[in-house]
Amino acid sequence: MTAEELIVEFALTRLDHPDLDFEEIAALLVRRGGPERELEFASRNLADRDELRGAPFPMAVEYVLRVVLTLRGPSD
């Protein structure tokens, strides 16, 4: 999944669940993707950060959040 596809999926999920915060939406995306996507995102997080900081699920959520916040750009 590319970063752009991740952003679109995140945005669509946020539209469906406007009451959730960013971290909850990221966790929902990781859960929906299943174990394969969880490991994919966790491994990307490991490659980006060059360290393993925890279990795969929280690392996958961290990756999704980092991509979303990075592509979102600076706040005004």
N, C-alpha and C positions, 0 to 999 in steps of 0.2 A: 504494500500500500504506500503510495507516495504521500508526501506531506500535504499536498493540495487535496487529495482524496480524504485524508484524515480531517482536514479543516472542514470540508463539506459535510462529512459524516457527523462531526462534532456540532456544527451549526444546525443540522437537521434534528439531531437529538436534543439540542438546547431548545429548539422551537417546540418540540413535543413535551419537554419537561422544564418550563420556564422557572419553576420554583427551586430547582437544584442549583448548587454552586458549581464552579468549574471542576473541582476535584471529584465531586459526585458524578458529574457527566462523564469525565474521563474514566472513572471506575466502571460506569455503565457500559461504555464503549469497549473496554477491555473484556468485561464479562461476556458481552454479546459476541465478541470475536472468537471466544473459545480458547482452549489451551494453545493452539497453534499461534494465534495472533498474540496471546500473552507472552509466549516465548520469543516471538519475533520482535515485539516492542521492547522486552527486557534485554534482549541481545543488542538491539540498537542503542539502548541506554548505556549498556556496558561499553560498546564501541565508542560512543560519544564521550563518556566520562572517564573511560579507562580505569574503572574500578567497579567492583561489585559491592553494593551498599545494602543489600537486603534480599528478601524473597522476590521471586519473579513478578508476582502480581503488583506489589507496590512500585517496583521498578518500571513496570509497563505503564502504570498510571502516571508516574513521574515523567516518562518519556512523552506521553500524550500531552500532558500539561505544558511541558517545555516547548514542544512543537507549536501548540496553539498560541502560547503567549509570545513566542518568538515571531511567528508570522503575523500576529495581531499588530505588532509594532509598538512604538512608544505611546504611552498615554499622554493626552494633552493637558 
